[in-house]
Amino acid sequence: MKRGLAKVTAIGLCVSMLISLAGCSGGGGSATTDKAAEKAAEAVTDKNIQSEAEGTQEPIELTYWYWEDEQGTIENMLKDKWEAYAGDRIKVNFESVPSSSFHDKLITAISTGTGPDVFICKPMWAPELYGMGGLMNMEDVFEGWEYADEVDDFMLEQMRAGLDKLYLYPRTTIVMYLYCRKSMFEKAGIDYPKTVDEFFDACEKLTVDTDGDGKTDQYGFGMRGGNGGHYMWSSFVFSALKDKDYYDAEGKASLADAKLAEMNQKYIDLYQNGYVPPSAITDGFSEVLTNFKSGVTAMLYHHIASITTIKETFGDDFEVIPVPTGESGQAFGCQEMTGWAINPNSKNLEAAEEFVKWASSPEIHDVRCEKLQQVPFMSSVQALDKYKNDQAYKVSMDNMLSAHTLPVGPEITTYTEEMWAQTFQRALMGELSSMEMLEQLDKCLNGEM
């Protein structure tokens, strides 16, 4: 209302000036000059009043940051759908940021007041951003959302990330499982592993010299010794103890346990006994995926985001199975989630809320799950036949509520990005014993380094 009043005032001033000028033309002027001035004043008034009446307002602009893993078709598709939904009211600038630098760039932007309006956020980043005043409280926004009942309490608990309110809107999840080559298992005459011991046994039996030249050219498993390998490692090692997680009830990391050390040694033995490729010590995701697709390995630990390329490579010569159970009788499945976050310093909070709610709707959740291969967590989307009847989606959905997420803690980023790979690689090379490796990880997770 104040902006409209200012415009009307400005119009009035323009009209007054024109009339005054007409009046000051004095003796040298004429009636024609007076009439021309009045006509010009009327034209200015009419034009501006018409503009006010039509409400020709500039569109609200939002900036949305996502990481490059999702660059391309899916985001362009969502951008087109958003424009069809919002028209010219709200323009969203979709900006891709490299995943490797996303966290650091986001923290810098929030701290300097130049952050995006909306951004992807991992739950483990939430406490840090909350402490900086970089997350908007979305508890009331979510409770008033028409689709709130479609989201399981487990998902909401992860989004809260240990905070007292909901600062992240549920966005995506992926659940880890095993891809197995059917033909390799059939040739070896073994079943798919249901327990961790069966998994270790399968790794040995699937490691063979296929062409008789005296050199191993097929390995049981694609171990990931580089960054990101902590997920598969924890799935096998933590399964040794019932209800095991990174921290105990008192918030203390206690990985240096005899049972865990025994299971950790079995996992290390896969490398030392030659049941995984020699490159495993530094392999990252691209290497383990390439090895599986090229027939170098018989099993791959990943999630549904790889399903399209694996189908294209093998047709139906693969199977998806849950992560095996350990001696505890439990499986330690893993999953990774992301949420939508809104910058509380955005100048257009209502528009940001509208975008997040739209992007979280069942229609868009379905698009994201199908095109980006994410696991449906909204009940109406889970009920669609294309997900219920697909083995990869089914295994993911069946195990979602029991799969673990990385804990929230100040040392987790150091653990995942630096410490785990460094200590594991030293253990593979024999520089650290299994127990010494776990002791080093405890120190890192407890902030004692």
PyMOL commands that set and color helices and strands:
alter all, ss='L'
color gray80, all
select helices_A, chain A and resi 2-23+26-28+31-54+68-70+73-86+99-111+123-131+139-143+148-150+153-160+182-188+196-205+230-240+258-272+278-281+285-293+304-314+349-359+362-372+379-382+385-388+391-399+412-428+434-445
alter helices_A, ss='H'
color red, helices_A
select strands_A, chain A and resi 60-67+90-97+118-121+169-175+177-180+299-302+319-321+335-342
alter strands_A, ss='S'
color yellow, strands_A
deselect
rebuild
show_as cartoon
